[in-house]
């Protein structure tokens, strides 16, 4: 049995990716949620996760005592372990493009991450309007995402980025949460894609769990009182 270590579902966008990927693909795994209390060295979270990975971060996938960290490495490991799930596109060029956009998500879009932290429980349209007005880098990030998704949905005829659900959709699921909860302005066909992602059973299960946490973590919500 695979074991996936994650953080709070309401906040942990990195944890969401592999959890949604495996859940939606029907890959069995055991979940171990480590609550975010602090990221300092003496925190309970840090002490527990350091028993599993030297990075001290989530997510971490453990397979028979072997730990895999980093969301890209986890996705590749799972795709190789379960080739029948076809988590990457079968066409070589489409597969290369899917890996490219996942890598772009993995290392980019820093402004969107910074100014619109994932918070599934909250409705943050007012904050989103302020961010949209004041942060040109966020507008640039969203413009790139809209262009990327538009091209992929058109080329592969939807409903997901590469036709059927795969790693790319799991990687961008937290972005869907950000755009939705901060009410960032995007074209209708992008809103439709976000709705389809949110309706996926694996994504819906994550959202439902996040809404049941009722765990306010103040250092993950610095924007609640912004005006």
mmCIF file of the C-alpha atoms, coordinates in Angstrom:
data_MODEL
# 
_entry.id   MODEL 
# 
loop_
_atom_site.group_PDB 
_atom_site.id 
_atom_site.type_symbol 
_atom_site.label_atom_id 
_atom_site.label_alt_id 
_atom_site.label_comp_id 
_atom_site.label_asym_id 
_atom_site.label_entity_id 
_atom_site.label_seq_id 
_atom_site.pdbx_PDB_ins_code 
_atom_site.Cartn_x 
_atom_site.Cartn_y 
_atom_site.Cartn_z 
_atom_site.occupancy 
_atom_site.B_iso_or_equiv 
_atom_site.pdbx_formal_charge 
_atom_site.auth_seq_id 
_atom_site.auth_comp_id 
_atom_site.auth_asym_id 
_atom_site.auth_atom_id 
_atom_site.pdbx_PDB_model_num 
ATOM 1   C CA . UNK A 1 1   ? 0.000   0.000  0.000   1.00 0.00 ? 1   UNK A CA 1 
ATOM 2   C CA . UNK A 1 2   ? 1.239   3.445  -0.914  1.00 0.00 ? 2   UNK A CA 1 
ATOM 3   C CA . UNK A 1 3   ? 1.181   6.086  1.816   1.00 0.00 ? 3   UNK A CA 1 
ATOM 4   C CA . UNK A 1 4   ? 0.854   9.771  0.975   1.00 0.00 ? 4   UNK A CA 1 
ATOM 5   C CA . UNK A 1 5   ? 1.819   12.360 3.572   1.00 0.00 ? 5   UNK A CA 1 
ATOM 6   C CA . UNK A 1 6   ? -0.002  15.658 3.109   1.00 0.00 ? 6   UNK A CA 1 
ATOM 7   C CA . UNK A 1 7   ? -0.735  18.920 4.910   1.00 0.00 ? 7   UNK A CA 1 
ATOM 8   C CA . UNK A 1 8   ? -4.063  20.633 5.587   1.00 0.00 ? 8   UNK A CA 1 
ATOM 9   C CA . UNK A 1 9   ? -6.352  20.110 2.613   1.00 0.00 ? 9   UNK A CA 1 
ATOM 10  C CA . UNK A 1 10  ? -7.695  23.641 2.900   1.00 0.00 ? 10  UNK A CA 1 
ATOM 11  C CA . UNK A 1 11  ? -4.274  25.211 2.379   1.00 0.00 ? 11  UNK A CA 1 
ATOM 12  C CA . UNK A 1 12  ? -1.774  22.715 0.960   1.00 0.00 ? 12  UNK A CA 1 
ATOM 13  C CA . UNK A 1 13  ? -1.808  23.182 -2.799  1.00 0.00 ? 13  UNK A CA 1 
ATOM 14  C CA . UNK A 1 14  ? 1.300   21.022 -3.234  1.00 0.00 ? 14  UNK A CA 1 
ATOM 15  C CA . UNK A 1 15  ? -0.362  18.143 -1.364  1.00 0.00 ? 15  UNK A CA 1 
ATOM 16  C CA . UNK A 1 16  ? -3.484  18.469 -3.477  1.00 0.00 ? 16  UNK A CA 1 
ATOM 17  C CA . UNK A 1 17  ? -1.718  17.506 -6.692  1.00 0.00 ? 17  UNK A CA 1 
ATOM 18  C CA . UNK A 1 18  ? -0.670  13.884 -5.989  1.00 0.00 ? 18  UNK A CA 1 
ATOM 19  C CA . UNK A 1 19  ? -3.719  13.205 -3.774  1.00 0.00 ? 19  UNK A CA 1 
ATOM 20  C CA . UNK A 1 20  ? -6.125  14.239 -6.531  1.00 0.00 ? 20  UNK A CA 1 
ATOM 21  C CA . UNK A 1 21  ? -4.050  12.443 -9.150  1.00 0.00 ? 21  UNK A CA 1 
ATOM 22  C CA . UNK A 1 22  ? -4.181  9.090  -7.367  1.00 0.00 ? 22  UNK A CA 1 
ATOM 23  C CA . UNK A 1 23  ? -7.755  9.475  -6.128  1.00 0.00 ? 23  UNK A CA 1 
ATOM 24  C CA . UNK A 1 24  ? -9.118  10.343 -9.558  1.00 0.00 ? 24  UNK A CA 1 
ATOM 25  C CA . UNK A 1 25  ? -7.066  7.596  -11.224 1.00 0.00 ? 25  UNK A CA 1 
ATOM 26  C CA . UNK A 1 26  ? -8.352  4.974  -8.787  1.00 0.00 ? 26  UNK A CA 1 
ATOM 27  C CA . UNK A 1 27  ? -4.928  4.210  -7.313  1.00 0.00 ? 27  UNK A CA 1 
ATOM 28  C CA . UNK A 1 28  ? -5.277  2.944  -3.724  1.00 0.00 ? 28  UNK A CA 1 
ATOM 29  C CA . UNK A 1 29  ? -3.250  4.714  -1.047  1.00 0.00 ? 29  UNK A CA 1 
ATOM 30  C CA . UNK A 1 30  ? -3.288  5.504  2.639   1.00 0.00 ? 30  UNK A CA 1 
ATOM 31  C CA . UNK A 1 31  ? -3.462  9.159  3.624   1.00 0.00 ? 31  UNK A CA 1 
ATOM 32  C CA . UNK A 1 32  ? -1.431  10.631 6.481   1.00 0.00 ? 32  UNK A CA 1 
ATOM 33  C CA . UNK A 1 33  ? -2.367  14.236 7.170   1.00 0.00 ? 33  UNK A CA 1 
ATOM 34  C CA . UNK A 1 34  ? 0.069   16.288 9.239   1.00 0.00 ? 34  UNK A CA 1 
ATOM 35  C CA . UNK A 1 35  ? -1.549  19.483 10.482  1.00 0.00 ? 35  UNK A CA 1 
ATOM 36  C CA . UNK A 1 36  ? 0.228   22.766 9.807   1.00 0.00 ? 36  UNK A CA 1 
ATOM 37  C CA . UNK A 1 37  ? 1.018   24.198 13.236  1.00 0.00 ? 37  UNK A CA 1 
ATOM 38  C CA . UNK A 1 38  ? 4.246   25.916 12.241  1.00 0.00 ? 38  UNK A CA 1 
ATOM 39  C CA . UNK A 1 39  ? 7.100   25.360 9.832   1.00 0.00 ? 39  UNK A CA 1 
ATOM 40  C CA . UNK A 1 40  ? 9.735   26.052 12.466  1.00 0.00 ? 40  UNK A CA 1 
ATOM 41  C CA . UNK A 1 41  ? 12.191  23.321 13.383  1.00 0.00 ? 41  UNK A CA 1 
ATOM 42  C CA . UNK A 1 42  ? 10.598  22.532 16.733  1.00 0.00 ? 42  UNK A CA 1 
ATOM 43  C CA . UNK A 1 43  ? 7.019   22.381 15.450  1.00 0.00 ? 43  UNK A CA 1 
ATOM 44  C CA . UNK A 1 44  ? 5.122   19.111 15.606  1.00 0.00 ? 44  UNK A CA 1 
ATOM 45  C CA . UNK A 1 45  ? 4.602   19.225 11.849  1.00 0.00 ? 45  UNK A CA 1 
ATOM 46  C CA . UNK A 1 46  ? 8.322   19.586 11.189  1.00 0.00 ? 46  UNK A CA 1 
ATOM 47  C CA . UNK A 1 47  ? 9.300   16.890 13.651  1.00 0.00 ? 47  UNK A CA 1 
ATOM 48  C CA . UNK A 1 48  ? 6.838   14.398 12.164  1.00 0.00 ? 48  UNK A CA 1 
ATOM 49  C CA . UNK A 1 49  ? 7.617   15.018 8.500   1.00 0.00 ? 49  UNK A CA 1 
ATOM 50  C CA . UNK A 1 50  ? 11.381  14.911 9.101   1.00 0.00 ? 50  UNK A CA 1 
ATOM 51  C CA . UNK A 1 51  ? 10.910  11.281 10.111  1.00 0.00 ? 51  UNK A CA 1 
ATOM 52  C CA . UNK A 1 52  ? 9.829   10.603 6.533   1.00 0.00 ? 52  UNK A CA 1 
ATOM 53  C CA . UNK A 1 53  ? 11.810  12.996 4.329   1.00 0.00 ? 53  UNK A CA 1 
ATOM 54  C CA . UNK A 1 54  ? 14.943  15.103 4.811   1.00 0.00 ? 54  UNK A CA 1 
ATOM 55  C CA . UNK A 1 55  ? 13.256  18.034 3.067   1.00 0.00 ? 55  UNK A CA 1 
ATOM 56  C CA . UNK A 1 56  ? 10.811  18.538 5.921   1.00 0.00 ? 56  UNK A CA 1 
ATOM 57  C CA . UNK A 1 57  ? 7.990   19.285 3.481   1.00 0.00 ? 57  UNK A CA 1 
ATOM 58  C CA . UNK A 1 58  ? 4.840   17.693 2.118   1.00 0.00 ? 58  UNK A CA 1 
ATOM 59  C CA . UNK A 1 59  ? 3.788   15.903 0.034   1.00 0.00 ? 59  UNK A CA 1 
ATOM 60  C CA . UNK A 1 60  ? 5.778   12.698 0.395   1.00 0.00 ? 60  UNK A CA 1 
ATOM 61  C CA . UNK A 1 61  ? 4.851   9.340  -1.112  1.00 0.00 ? 61  UNK A CA 1 
ATOM 62  C CA . UNK A 1 62  ? 6.137   6.254  0.703   1.00 0.00 ? 62  UNK A CA 1 
ATOM 63  C CA . UNK A 1 63  ? 6.153   2.894  -1.051  1.00 0.00 ? 63  UNK A CA 1 
ATOM 64  C CA . UNK A 1 64  ? 7.271   -0.011 1.140   1.00 0.00 ? 64  UNK A CA 1 
ATOM 65  C CA . UNK A 1 65  ? 9.574   2.262  3.123   1.00 0.00 ? 65  UNK A CA 1 
ATOM 66  C CA . UNK A 1 66  ? 10.911  4.112  0.067   1.00 0.00 ? 66  UNK A CA 1 
ATOM 67  C CA . UNK A 1 67  ? 10.148  7.848  0.160   1.00 0.00 ? 67  UNK A CA 1 
ATOM 68  C CA . UNK A 1 68  ? 9.546   9.969  -2.926  1.00 0.00 ? 68  UNK A CA 1 
ATOM 69  C CA . UNK A 1 69  ? 9.221   13.711 -2.438  1.00 0.00 ? 69  UNK A CA 1 
ATOM 70  C CA . UNK A 1 70  ? 8.530   16.578 -4.829  1.00 0.00 ? 70  UNK A CA 1 
ATOM 71  C CA . UNK A 1 71  ? 5.271   16.545 -6.752  1.00 0.00 ? 71  UNK A CA 1 
ATOM 72  C CA . UNK A 1 72  ? 6.871   15.975 -10.163 1.00 0.00 ? 72  UNK A CA 1 
ATOM 73  C CA . UNK A 1 73  ? 8.881   13.009 -8.875  1.00 0.00 ? 73  UNK A CA 1 
ATOM 74  C CA . UNK A 1 74  ? 5.762   11.566 -7.226  1.00 0.00 ? 74  UNK A CA 1 
ATOM 75  C CA . UNK A 1 75  ? 3.753   11.951 -10.433 1.00 0.00 ? 75  UNK A CA 1 
ATOM 76  C CA . UNK A 1 76  ? 6.447   10.243 -12.497 1.00 0.00 ? 76  UNK A CA 1 
ATOM 77  C CA . UNK A 1 77  ? 6.799   7.430  -9.949  1.00 0.00 ? 77  UNK A CA 1 
ATOM 78  C CA . UNK A 1 78  ? 3.063   6.774  -9.900  1.00 0.00 ? 78  UNK A CA 1 
ATOM 79  C CA . UNK A 1 79  ? 2.821   6.933  -13.705 1.00 0.00 ? 79  UNK A CA 1 
ATOM 80  C CA . UNK A 1 80  ? 5.571   4.325  -14.033 1.00 0.00 ? 80  UNK A CA 1 
ATOM 81  C CA . UNK A 1 81  ? 4.150   2.108  -11.297 1.00 0.00 ? 81  UNK A CA 1 
ATOM 82  C CA . UNK A 1 82  ? 0.637   2.171  -12.798 1.00 0.00 ? 82  UNK A CA 1 
ATOM 83  C CA . UNK A 1 83  ? 1.144   2.422  -16.583 1.00 0.00 ? 83  UNK A CA 1 
ATOM 84  C CA . UNK A 1 84  ? -2.372  1.118  -17.218 1.00 0.00 ? 84  UNK A CA 1 
ATOM 85  C CA . UNK A 1 85  ? -3.798  4.364  -15.797 1.00 0.00 ? 85  UNK A CA 1 
ATOM 86  C CA . UNK A 1 86  ? -2.253  6.347  -18.688 1.00 0.00 ? 86  UNK A CA 1 
ATOM 87  C CA . UNK A 1 87  ? -1.570  9.398  -16.544 1.00 0.00 ? 87  UNK A CA 1 
ATOM 88  C CA . UNK A 1 88  ? 0.595   10.954 -19.257 1.00 0.00 ? 88  UNK A CA 1 
ATOM 89  C CA . UNK A 1 89  ? -0.704  11.275 -22.856 1.00 0.00 ? 89  UNK A CA 1 
ATOM 90  C CA . UNK A 1 90  ? 0.195   8.364  -25.109 1.00 0.00 ? 90  UNK A CA 1 
ATOM 91  C CA . UNK A 1 91  ? 1.312   10.517 -28.027 1.00 0.00 ? 91  UNK A CA 1 
ATOM 92  C CA . UNK A 1 92  ? 5.019   11.432 -27.582 1.00 0.00 ? 92  UNK A CA 1 
ATOM 93  C CA . UNK A 1 93  ? 4.575   15.086 -28.515 1.00 0.00 ? 93  UNK A CA 1 
ATOM 94  C CA . UNK A 1 94  ? 1.507   15.495 -26.323 1.00 0.00 ? 94  UNK A CA 1 
ATOM 95  C CA . UNK A 1 95  ? 3.372   13.760 -23.508 1.00 0.00 ? 95  UNK A CA 1 
ATOM 96  C CA . UNK A 1 96  ? 6.313   16.145 -23.887 1.00 0.00 ? 96  UNK A CA 1 
ATOM 97  C CA . UNK A 1 97  ? 3.952   19.109 -23.859 1.00 0.00 ? 97  UNK A CA 1 
ATOM 98  C CA . UNK A 1 98  ? 2.188   17.803 -20.756 1.00 0.00 ? 98  UNK A CA 1 
ATOM 99  C CA . UNK A 1 99  ? 5.528   17.443 -18.985 1.00 0.00 ? 99  UNK A CA 1 
ATOM 100 C CA . UNK A 1 100 ? 6.478   20.942 -20.106 1.00 0.00 ? 100 UNK A CA 1 
ATOM 101 C CA . UNK A 1 101 ? 3.367   22.623 -18.713 1.00 0.00 ? 101 UNK A CA 1 
ATOM 102 C CA . UNK A 1 102 ? 3.640   20.651 -15.460 1.00 0.00 ? 102 UNK A CA 1 
ATOM 103 C CA . UNK A 1 103 ? 7.251   21.791 -15.097 1.00 0.00 ? 103 UNK A CA 1 
ATOM 104 C CA . UNK A 1 104 ? 6.147   25.361 -15.826 1.00 0.00 ? 104 UNK A CA 1 
ATOM 105 C CA . UNK A 1 105 ? 3.542   25.096 -13.074 1.00 0.00 ? 105 UNK A CA 1 
ATOM 106 C CA . UNK A 1 106 ? 6.054   23.491 -10.740 1.00 0.00 ? 106 UNK A CA 1 
ATOM 107 C CA . UNK A 1 107 ? 8.594   26.296 -11.011 1.00 0.00 ? 107 UNK A CA 1 
ATOM 108 C CA . UNK A 1 108 ? 6.579   29.310 -12.129 1.00 0.00 ? 108 UNK A CA 1 
ATOM 109 C CA . UNK A 1 109 ? 3.572   31.515 -11.412 1.00 0.00 ? 109 UNK A CA 1 
ATOM 110 C CA . UNK A 1 110 ? 5.183   32.862 -8.265  1.00 0.00 ? 110 UNK A CA 1 
ATOM 111 C CA . UNK A 1 111 ? 3.072   36.010 -8.136  1.00 0.00 ? 111 UNK A CA 1 
ATOM 112 C CA . UNK A 1 112 ? -0.190  34.059 -8.234  1.00 0.00 ? 112 UNK A CA 1 
ATOM 113 C CA . UNK A 1 113 ? 1.068   31.682 -5.544  1.00 0.00 ? 113 UNK A CA 1 
ATOM 114 C CA . UNK A 1 114 ? 2.262   34.519 -3.323  1.00 0.00 ? 114 UNK A CA 1 
ATOM 115 C CA . UNK A 1 115 ? -0.693  36.874 -3.587  1.00 0.00 ? 115 UNK A CA 1 
ATOM 116 C CA . UNK A 1 116 ? -3.459  34.270 -3.839  1.00 0.00 ? 116 UNK A CA 1 
ATOM 117 C CA . UNK A 1 117 ? -2.601  31.436 -1.424  1.00 0.00 ? 117 UNK A CA 1 
ATOM 118 C CA . UNK A 1 118 ? -4.946  28.489 -1.731  1.00 0.00 ? 118 UNK A CA 1 
ATOM 119 C CA . UNK A 1 119 ? -7.818  28.588 0.731   1.00 0.00 ? 119 UNK A CA 1 
ATOM 120 C CA . UNK A 1 120 ? -10.682 26.370 -0.363  1.00 0.00 ? 120 UNK A CA 1 
ATOM 121 C CA . UNK A 1 121 ? -12.956 27.288 2.542   1.00 0.00 ? 121 UNK A CA 1 
ATOM 122 C CA . UNK A 1 122 ? -12.836 31.050 2.019   1.00 0.00 ? 122 UNK A CA 1 
ATOM 123 C CA . UNK A 1 123 ? -14.630 33.348 -0.399  1.00 0.00 ? 123 UNK A CA 1 
ATOM 124 C CA . UNK A 1 124 ? -12.017 35.954 -1.259  1.00 0.00 ? 124 UNK A CA 1 
ATOM 125 C CA . UNK A 1 125 ? -13.471 37.961 -4.131  1.00 0.00 ? 125 UNK A CA 1 
ATOM 126 C CA . UNK A 1 126 ? -12.729 41.278 -2.420  1.00 0.00 ? 126 UNK A CA 1 
ATOM 127 C CA . UNK A 1 127 ? -9.103  40.313 -1.885  1.00 0.00 ? 127 UNK A CA 1 
ATOM 128 C CA . UNK A 1 128 ? -8.932  39.049 -5.438  1.00 0.00 ? 128 UNK A CA 1 
ATOM 129 C CA . UNK A 1 129 ? -10.168 42.379 -6.787  1.00 0.00 ? 129 UNK A CA 1 
ATOM 130 C CA . UNK A 1 130 ? -7.458  44.230 -4.851  1.00 0.00 ? 130 UNK A CA 1 
ATOM 131 C CA . UNK A 1 131 ? -4.765  41.823 -6.022  1.00 0.00 ? 131 UNK A CA 1 
ATOM 132 C CA . UNK A 1 132 ? -5.973  42.111 -9.611  1.00 0.00 ? 132 UNK A CA 1 
ATOM 133 C CA . UNK A 1 133 ? -5.880  45.914 -9.399  1.00 0.00 ? 133 UNK A CA 1 
ATOM 134 C CA . UNK A 1 134 ? -2.510  46.235 -7.680  1.00 0.00 ? 134 UNK A CA 1 
ATOM 135 C CA . UNK A 1 135 ? -0.425  43.278 -8.873  1.00 0.00 ? 135 UNK A CA 1 
ATOM 136 C CA . UNK A 1 136 ? 0.478   43.311 -12.584 1.00 0.00 ? 136 UNK A CA 1 
ATOM 137 C CA . UNK A 1 137 ? 2.562   40.157 -12.099 1.00 0.00 ? 137 UNK A CA 1 
ATOM 138 C CA . UNK A 1 138 ? -0.564  38.279 -11.024 1.00 0.00 ? 138 UNK A CA 1 
ATOM 139 C CA . UNK A 1 139 ? -2.390  39.518 -14.104 1.00 0.00 ? 139 UNK A CA 1 
ATOM 140 C CA . UNK A 1 140 ? 0.542   38.308 -16.225 1.00 0.00 ? 140 UNK A CA 1 
ATOM 141 C CA . UNK A 1 141 ? 0.471   34.881 -14.561 1.00 0.00 ? 141 UNK A CA 1 
ATOM 142 C CA . UNK A 1 142 ? -3.258  34.511 -15.186 1.00 0.00 ? 142 UNK A CA 1 
ATOM 143 C CA . UNK A 1 143 ? -2.861  35.713 -18.773 1.00 0.00 ? 143 UNK A CA 1 
ATOM 144 C CA . UNK A 1 144 ? -0.287  32.971 -19.376 1.00 0.00 ? 144 UNK A CA 1 
ATOM 145 C CA . UNK A 1 145 ? -2.514  30.334 -17.764 1.00 0.00 ? 145 UNK A CA 1 
ATOM 146 C CA . UNK A 1 146 ? -5.498  31.409 -19.863 1.00 0.00 ? 146 UNK A CA 1 
ATOM 147 C CA . UNK A 1 147 ? -3.420  31.251 -23.053 1.00 0.00 ? 147 UNK A CA 1 
ATOM 148 C CA . UNK A 1 148 ? -2.016  27.831 -22.125 1.00 0.00 ? 148 UNK A CA 1 
ATOM 149 C CA . UNK A 1 149 ? -5.334  26.278 -21.203 1.00 0.00 ? 149 UNK A CA 1 
ATOM 150 C CA . UNK A 1 150 ? -7.076  27.770 -24.236 1.00 0.00 ? 150 UNK A CA 1 
ATOM 151 C CA . UNK A 1 151 ? -4.511  26.262 -26.586 1.00 0.00 ? 151 UNK A CA 1 
ATOM 152 C CA . UNK A 1 152 ? -4.548  22.835 -24.936 1.00 0.00 ? 152 UNK A CA 1 
ATOM 153 C CA . UNK A 1 153 ? -8.333  22.585 -24.658 1.00 0.00 ? 153 UNK A CA 1 
ATOM 154 C CA . UNK A 1 154 ? -8.681  23.566 -28.304 1.00 0.00 ? 154 UNK A CA 1 
ATOM 155 C CA . UNK A 1 155 ? -5.971  21.229 -29.564 1.00 0.00 ? 155 UNK A CA 1 
ATOM 156 C CA . UNK A 1 156 ? -7.047  18.179 -27.556 1.00 0.00 ? 156 UNK A CA 1 
ATOM 157 C CA . UNK A 1 157 ? -10.809 18.839 -27.699 1.00 0.00 ? 157 UNK A CA 1 
ATOM 158 C CA . UNK A 1 158 ? -11.288 18.680 -23.902 1.00 0.00 ? 158 UNK A CA 1 
ATOM 159 C CA . UNK A 1 159 ? -12.889 18.113 -21.520 1.00 0.00 ? 159 UNK A CA 1 
ATOM 160 C CA . UNK A 1 160 ? -9.507  18.122 -19.762 1.00 0.00 ? 160 UNK A CA 1 
ATOM 161 C CA . UNK A 1 161 ? -6.266  19.747 -20.893 1.00 0.00 ? 161 UNK A CA 1 
ATOM 162 C CA . UNK A 1 162 ? -5.086  16.703 -22.856 1.00 0.00 ? 162 UNK A CA 1 
ATOM 163 C CA . UNK A 1 163 ? -8.465  15.171 -23.588 1.00 0.00 ? 163 UNK A CA 1 
ATOM 164 C CA . UNK A 1 164 ? -8.929  12.878 -20.604 1.00 0.00 ? 164 UNK A CA 1 
ATOM 165 C CA . UNK A 1 165 ? -7.854  13.495 -17.018 1.00 0.00 ? 165 UNK A CA 1 
ATOM 166 C CA . UNK A 1 166 ? -4.139  13.251 -16.392 1.00 0.00 ? 166 UNK A CA 1 
ATOM 167 C CA . UNK A 1 167 ? -1.205  14.617 -14.458 1.00 0.00 ? 167 UNK A CA 1 
ATOM 168 C CA . UNK A 1 168 ? -1.500  18.091 -15.999 1.00 0.00 ? 168 UNK A CA 1 
ATOM 169 C CA . UNK A 1 169 ? -5.050  18.517 -14.701 1.00 0.00 ? 169 UNK A CA 1 
ATOM 170 C CA . UNK A 1 170 ? -3.987  17.407 -11.220 1.00 0.00 ? 170 UNK A CA 1 
ATOM 171 C CA . UNK A 1 171 ? -1.100  19.877 -11.286 1.00 0.00 ? 171 UNK A CA 1 
ATOM 172 C CA . UNK A 1 172 ? -3.374  22.776 -12.197 1.00 0.00 ? 172 UNK A CA 1 
ATOM 173 C CA . UNK A 1 173 ? -6.220  21.835 -9.845  1.00 0.00 ? 173 UNK A CA 1 
ATOM 174 C CA . UNK A 1 174 ? -4.898  24.206 -7.121  1.00 0.00 ? 174 UNK A CA 1 
ATOM 175 C CA . UNK A 1 175 ? -4.801  27.009 -9.701  1.00 0.00 ? 175 UNK A CA 1 
ATOM 176 C CA . UNK A 1 176 ? -8.474  26.314 -10.376 1.00 0.00 ? 176 UNK A CA 1 
ATOM 177 C CA . UNK A 1 177 ? -9.104  26.760 -6.645  1.00 0.00 ? 177 UNK A CA 1 
ATOM 178 C CA . UNK A 1 178 ? -7.261  30.087 -6.631  1.00 0.00 ? 178 UNK A CA 1 
ATOM 179 C CA . UNK A 1 179 ? -9.010  31.527 -9.677  1.00 0.00 ? 179 UNK A CA 1 
ATOM 180 C CA . UNK A 1 180 ? -12.396 30.397 -8.351  1.00 0.00 ? 180 UNK A CA 1 
ATOM 181 C CA . UNK A 1 181 ? -12.054 31.524 -4.738  1.00 0.00 ? 181 UNK A CA 1 
ATOM 182 C CA . UNK A 1 182 ? -10.430 34.873 -5.511  1.00 0.00 ? 182 UNK A CA 1 
ATOM 183 C CA . UNK A 1 183 ? -12.903 35.425 -8.384  1.00 0.00 ? 183 UNK A CA 1 
ATOM 184 C CA . UNK A 1 184 ? -10.104 36.375 -10.761 1.00 0.00 ? 184 UNK A CA 1 
ATOM 185 C CA . UNK A 1 185 ? -11.518 37.452 -14.136 1.00 0.00 ? 185 UNK A CA 1 
ATOM 186 C CA . UNK A 1 186 ? -11.084 34.801 -16.833 1.00 0.00 ? 186 UNK A CA 1 
ATOM 187 C CA . UNK A 1 187 ? -12.978 34.005 -20.060 1.00 0.00 ? 187 UNK A CA 1 
ATOM 188 C CA . UNK A 1 188 ? -16.050 31.807 -19.989 1.00 0.00 ? 188 UNK A CA 1 
ATOM 189 C CA . UNK A 1 189 ? -14.398 28.740 -21.474 1.00 0.00 ? 189 UNK A CA 1 
ATOM 190 C CA . UNK A 1 190 ? -11.764 28.870 -18.718 1.00 0.00 ? 190 UNK A CA 1 
ATOM 191 C CA . UNK A 1 191 ? -14.488 29.123 -16.070 1.00 0.00 ? 191 UNK A CA 1 
ATOM 192 C CA . UNK A 1 192 ? -16.141 26.094 -17.694 1.00 0.00 ? 192 UNK A CA 1 
ATOM 193 C CA . UNK A 1 193 ? -12.896 24.113 -17.456 1.00 0.00 ? 193 UNK A CA 1 
ATOM 194 C CA . UNK A 1 194 ? -12.558 25.060 -13.781 1.00 0.00 ? 194 UNK A CA 1 
ATOM 195 C CA . UNK A 1 195 ? -16.104 23.823 -13.155 1.00 0.00 ? 195 UNK A CA 1 
ATOM 196 C CA . UNK A 1 196 ? -15.323 20.527 -14.862 1.00 0.00 ? 196 UNK A CA 1 
ATOM 197 C CA . UNK A 1 197 ? -12.185 20.095 -12.755 1.00 0.00 ? 197 UNK A CA 1 
ATOM 198 C CA . UNK A 1 198 ? -14.085 20.865 -9.537  1.00 0.00 ? 198 UNK A CA 1 
ATOM 199 C CA . UNK A 1 199 ? -16.733 18.288 -10.509 1.00 0.00 ? 199 UNK A CA 1 
ATOM 200 C CA . UNK A 1 200 ? -14.205 15.464 -10.903 1.00 0.00 ? 200 UNK A CA 1 
ATOM 201 C CA . UNK A 1 201 ? -14.833 12.930 -8.112  1.00 0.00 ? 201 UNK A CA 1 
ATOM 202 C CA . UNK A 1 202 ? -11.218 13.104 -6.942  1.00 0.00 ? 202 UNK A CA 1 
ATOM 203 C CA . UNK A 1 203 ? -11.223 16.896 -6.800  1.00 0.00 ? 203 UNK A CA 1 
ATOM 204 C CA . UNK A 1 204 ? -14.663 17.059 -5.211  1.00 0.00 ? 204 UNK A CA 1 
ATOM 205 C CA . UNK A 1 205 ? -13.515 14.625 -2.510  1.00 0.00 ? 205 UNK A CA 1 
ATOM 206 C CA . UNK A 1 206 ? -10.550 16.881 -1.700  1.00 0.00 ? 206 UNK A CA 1 
ATOM 207 C CA . UNK A 1 207 ? -12.771 19.977 -1.596  1.00 0.00 ? 207 UNK A CA 1 
ATOM 208 C CA . UNK A 1 208 ? -15.326 18.253 0.646   1.00 0.00 ? 208 UNK A CA 1 
ATOM 209 C CA . UNK A 1 209 ? -12.596 17.167 3.065   1.00 0.00 ? 209 UNK A CA 1 
ATOM 210 C CA . UNK A 1 210 ? -11.108 20.674 3.089   1.00 0.00 ? 210 UNK A CA 1 
ATOM 211 C CA . UNK A 1 211 ? -14.477 22.179 3.974   1.00 0.00 ? 211 UNK A CA 1 
ATOM 212 C CA . UNK A 1 212 ? -14.783 19.787 6.909   1.00 0.00 ? 212 UNK A CA 1 
ATOM 213 C CA . UNK A 1 213 ? -11.446 20.719 8.476   1.00 0.00 ? 213 UNK A CA 1 
ATOM 214 C CA . UNK A 1 214 ? -12.600 23.920 10.210  1.00 0.00 ? 214 UNK A CA 1 
ATOM 215 C CA . UNK A 1 215 ? -8.989  24.585 11.123  1.00 0.00 ? 215 UNK A CA 1 
ATOM 216 C CA . UNK A 1 216 ? -7.955  28.226 10.949  1.00 0.00 ? 216 UNK A CA 1 
ATOM 217 C CA . UNK A 1 217 ? -4.183  28.502 10.517  1.00 0.00 ? 217 UNK A CA 1 
ATOM 218 C CA . UNK A 1 218 ? -3.354  32.172 10.953  1.00 0.00 ? 218 UNK A CA 1 
ATOM 219 C CA . UNK A 1 219 ? 0.024   32.179 9.190   1.00 0.00 ? 219 UNK A CA 1 
ATOM 220 C CA . UNK A 1 220 ? -1.665  30.728 6.104   1.00 0.00 ? 220 UNK A CA 1 
ATOM 221 C CA . UNK A 1 221 ? -4.236  33.544 6.031   1.00 0.00 ? 221 UNK A CA 1 
ATOM 222 C CA . UNK A 1 222 ? -2.387  36.875 6.088   1.00 0.00 ? 222 UNK A CA 1 
ATOM 223 C CA . UNK A 1 223 ? -4.829  38.411 3.606   1.00 0.00 ? 223 UNK A CA 1 
ATOM 224 C CA . UNK A 1 224 ? -8.128  38.082 5.464   1.00 0.00 ? 224 UNK A CA 1 
ATOM 225 C CA . UNK A 1 225 ? -8.130  41.663 6.729   1.00 0.00 ? 225 UNK A CA 1 
ATOM 226 C CA . UNK A 1 226 ? -6.554  43.409 3.737   1.00 0.00 ? 226 UNK A CA 1 
ATOM 227 C CA . UNK A 1 227 ? -8.351  46.478 2.390   1.00 0.00 ? 227 UNK A CA 1 
# 
